[in-house]
Structures are given as C-alpha cells and as structure tokens.
Amino acid sequence: MESDREELLTRLKARAVEYACANYLAGLAALNRAEVYTSLVFDRLKRKMRLVEQLFIEASEDWNQTFYMLYLRTLGDLKNQQAYLELSQRVPYRIVLRERENPYAVEALLMGASGLLNDFRHDDYTEKLAETFSYLAAKYEIEPMSSDVWNLADMRPANHPILRMAEAAAFFRQDDFVADRTLGCRTADDIYRIFGVEASEYWRTTHLSGLPVSDQPRRIGRFKSHIIGINLVAIYQFAYGSYIGDDGLRDRALTLLERLAAERNRYITAWCSAAVLKPANAFETQALLQLATEYCARTRCAVCPVGQRIIASVG
C-alpha cells in the first residue's frame, strides 16, 4: 500500500509541470472542487498577506503608506515592481497629501523622483514638471532614483512608467480617503468607480511619440481595474481585516474575488487545455494560479491539496 502511494507520488512529481492532476481536479464533484479551491485561495491570500505585512513594517506601521506602496507596485508591470516600491519610499504618501492641491505637484514628484522625466520628452509641460520637482526635491530633500533602475526593454509604450505615474497622480489627487474607500469595494463597478481615473489633460490630449492615437493614455480601463481588484483591493481587504480582526472584511475579500471575472493568462490557458476546467470567476483562477506556481512548478505534490487527495485515494 505504502509503496503504491510512493510510486503514485513519483509519477505525479514527474508530470507536475504538465498539470498531471488536471483531469482528477476536473472530475471532482463540484462541492469537493470548491473545497480545494477555497483551500488554495486562502493559501494564496495568506502568502500575499506576508508581503503586505512586510510593507506595513517598512511603512512604519502606517496603513495609508502601505496602501500607497501596494498601489504603485500593482499599477506597474511585473519587472518594475521593485522600482515602483523604491519610488513610493522616495516620495512617501505624506508628501503627496501635502502637495495634492497643486495641479503639477504630484506628477512632478513621482516623475521627477523616478529619474525618468528628463529622458522622456521635452516641451513646455514637462519642463514645468521638472522645474516644480526641482523646488519640491529641495523642500523635502528628495534624491531622484537612477533611471537605470527601470527596465524599459520590450515595454509597450502605453505601459511606460511615466504614463503610469500620470495615472497614479490623478488617482491620489482625488481625496484623502482612497484607502478607506477601497475597503468598501464589493463589485467590479465599485473598483472601477474608484480606480478608473483619467490622467490630467496634457496626457489625454497630447500625442506621444511612438504611441498610436488609439493607445493614448486616457484613464485606467476596465481591464487594468480588474487586475487592481484582484491584486490590490482583495488583498488589502483581507490583510487589513486580518490585522483588525474583522472576519466580515476578510469575507468581503473572498466574495469580491467570486464576483470578479476569471483571469486570462498562460497559466489558466494551460489548465483549461490540460482538462475540461472552466473557471467561473477570479476566485477559481486565483486558486489555479496558486496550484500552478506554488505546487506544480515546485513539484510539491506531497503537500498539495489536490496531490494529497489523489494519494489518499489509493487503497
């Protein structure tokens, strides 16, 4: 019996990267599959909560600064996450709050401190931003980052950090309570109402070199706000709910994932190709992502919620 289980575990590990368990998962009764998904989603949220806890410490236990750091990290592309986090520390949220009434200030602070502004383009508007940053950098003793920190290779023009910073500036100029409003999000529409902001007029009306007119930055769209909902809003709700001991807020995070559309990426495509799996929402795709990245990719079949069920079914 034990040798059969060991042999099965060996076979599972050998084909883990091919999602060998996909047919078993697809064949589970809906209730049993939901139990597996729930276990995986809690696993994923707890893992991501550790990042929030680390940022909370770096933010001197300030939840507004923590949210600000998470927002910038989520807004950018994966390869520049650390650069965005560094930017959030060079220009902390308290400075953004102080200067947000000045129409140039928040853009100037973020773009100037990034080290990218001088290399982006030169016209009257960007020169005004540079001038404003020079004044604010002296006022707050801000040392700009090196532009070399940013990985701009193979980047879509519309995803350029400067353009993302224009969107971030518009977002944080809304009001003082964006973090609190995030805790109240229950639907995709709630998220879009808060995060679907327009960049300032310059970025909406000026043609940027190398960027098709149809791809000009105007506002954070539905697709990006959907990503923010999964990777920022739900995680922030879960982490903050855990911190203050509010089970209702933790449950809100889980319900939000159930109400958001299923993600489409290479991992989910692979799962759907390996078996007849049709994830219904972001809750289920987050479960499959956790399974793929934390268990299958690392051949941790012996401790995997699916692998354990398969092994336990022997004899």
N, C-alpha and C positions, 0 to 999 in steps of 0.2 A: 504493500500500500504506500509506504513512505517513498519507496524507490519510484513508484509510478508518479507521485507528486513531484519528485525531484526531476524526473525526466520531462514532465509537462512544463515545469518552470524553466528548464533549459531551452525547450522549444519556444516558449513564449519570449524569452530573452533574445533568442537568435533572430526572431522576426518582429521584435518590438518596434523597430523604426518603420516597419511596413504596416503598423497598426494591426497586428495579428489578432487582437481581441475584438476587432470591429464587428464581426459577424455575431459574436457572442453578445456584445452590447446591444446590437440592433434586435436580437432575438429575445431579449428580456421583456417580461411583461411591463407595461407602461409604468405601473407603480414601483416596481423594482428598479427600473431605469431611472425614475425620478429620484429614488433614494441615492443611487450612485451619483447622479448629477449634483444633488444637494451636498453630498459629502465633498465632492470636488470643488464646488463653488465656495464653500466655507474654507476649504484648504487654500484656495487661491486668494480669497479676501484676507485671510489671516496673514498670508505671505506678503501681500501688498501693504497690509497694515503695519508690518515691520518697517517698511520704507517710510511711511507717514510718521511713525514713532521716532525714527532717526532724524527726519527733517524737523520734527517738533523740538527735539533736543537742540539741533543746530539753530533753530529759531528762538532759542532761549524761552521755550515753552509759551510761545505766542501763537495762538491758533490763526490769527489773521495773516501773520507772516508765513505760517505753514501752508495755508491755503494758496497764498500768492506764489510760493515756491512750486507747489504742485501744479498750479495753473500754467506757469511758464514752461515747466517740464512737459506737460501734456500737450500744450499748444504747438510745440516744435516737433521736428522729426526725430526719429529714434537716435540717429547718430550724433545729434547735437544736444541730447538731454543734459549731459553734464555741463555743457557751455551755458545753457539756459539757467541751470541751477546756480552756476557761478554768477551770472548776471543778476539773479534775484538776491544775491548776497551783496554784490557791489552797490546795487540800488535797492535797499530794503523798502518794504511796504510803507513804513512810517514816513519816508521821504516822498513817496508817491502821493500819499494822503495830503501832505502839507502843500504840495505843488499842483494838485489836480485841477484847480480852477484856472490855471494858466493854460491857454489852448496849445501852446508849444511845449510846455514843460515836460509832461510825461513822455511824449515821443522823444524829446531831446535827451532826457535822462537815460532811457532804455537804449536808444540807438547810439548815442554818444558813448555810453559806458561799454557797449558791446565791442567797440573798436572797429566797427564796420562802416560807420557813417561816412567817413572821409573817402572811402574806397567805392562807395555805392554809386553816386552820381553828383553832379554839381549844378545847381541852379539857385535861384533866389530863395526858394523854400528850404532846401537842405542847408544852405549857408546860414539861414536864420536859425535852424535847428542847431547847427554847430556852434553858433555864437551863444545861443541860450545854454547849451551844455557847458561851454567854457565857464560861464558865470556860475552855474549850479555846481559844477565839479569843484570849483574853488570854495563855494559856500559850504558844501557838505564833505569836502575832502575825498572826492571820488577819484580813484585811479582807474582809467579805462583798461579793459581787457586787451590782450593782443589779438589782432584779427586772425592770427594763425590758429587760435583755439577752435575756430569754427570750421567744420567740414562742409565745404560748398560744392564738392565734386559730385557730378551727376545729379544735381538737385533741380527739380522743376522750378522755373522762375517764380511761379506763384507761391512757392513754399520758402522763398528766400527769408532768412531771419529778420531782415529789416521790415519786410511786409508783415510778418507775423507780429513784430513789435508794434507796428501801426495798429493792428487789431487789438493787441493787449492794452495799448494806451487807451483806446476807445472804451474797452471793457472796464478798466479801473477808474475811468473818469465818470462812470455812471453815478455812483453814490458810495457811501462809506460801508455799506452793509451787504456787499455781494456774497461774502462767505455765508452770512446768516440766511440769505435768500436761497442759496444753494441747498441748504439743509431741508428746505421745504419742497424741493422738486419731487414730483410724483409721476410725471409723464414726460414723453419726448417733447411735447409742446411747452411744458414748463421750462425745460432745459433750453429750448431754442429761444424762448422769450428773454431769458437772462443772458445767454451766451451768443446769440445770433446778432452781434452788434456790427454796425457799419464803421469802417475806418473813416478818418477825417476826410474832408472834401478833396484835398490835394491828391490823396491816394486813390480816390474814386474817379477823379476826372482827368488826371494826367496820364498820358500814355507812357508806359515804362519800356525802355529799350529791351527788345528780345522777348517781350511778353505779348501774345496775341490779344487783341481787343477783347475777345470773348473770355479771356482768362485774367483780366484785370482784377485786382483785389477790390472788393466792394464790402463784403460782410462775411462773417463766419457762416457758412452754409449749413444745411441740414446734415450733410454727411459728416462734417467736422464736429458739429454739436452732438451728433450721435456718438462719436468717438469720445468726446469730452464727458458725455453722460456715463459711459462705461468706465473710462479710465480715471476720471476725476470725481464726478458727482457721487456715484455709488460708493466709491472707496472712501471719500471724505465723510459721507453719511455713516458708513459702517465704522470707520475709525473713531470719529467723534462720538458716536453713540456708545462705542465700547469704552471710551475714555470717561464719559459721564455716567455710564451705567444705564443707558436708555435703550431698553430692548425694542421699543417701538421705532426708534430711529434706525436701529440695525435691521429690523424687519422691513422698513421703508426702502433701504438699500437693495434688499433682495427682491422686493416687489417691483422696484424700478427696473432691475435687470430683466424681470419677466415681461415688462411692458415695452422694452426696447427691442427693436428688430434684430434678428440674427445677423451676426457679422459675416462678412465675406472676405476670406483671406486664404492663403495657401494651405494652412492647417485644416480649416473647415472643408475646403475642397477635397483634400486628401482623405479626410474621414468619410465624406459622402461618397467618394469613389471606391473606398475600401469595403463599404457595406451600404445597405439601404437605410442610411441615417438622414433624417430631415429635421435638423434642429429648428425649433419653433420660435426661438427668441434669444436674446443676448445671454440670459441665464444659462441656457443649454450650450451655446457656443463658448461661453467662458469656461464651462465645465470641460468641454472637449479640448480647449486650449491648455487647460491645466493638465489634463491627461497626457496630451502630446508632449508638452515642454518639460514637465516635472517628473513624468514617469516613463513614457515610451522612449523619449530621446535619451534618457539616462538608464534605461533597462532596469528600472526599479519595480519590476513586476511583483516581487515578493511582498511589497508593502503597498501596492496599488489597489484601490477599491475594486477595480474590475479584475485584476490578476488574482487577488485573494479569493474572489467568488469562483473564478474558474478552477483554481487549485482545490478549493474546498468541495467542489462538485465531484471530484474523483472518489469513487468508492463510498 
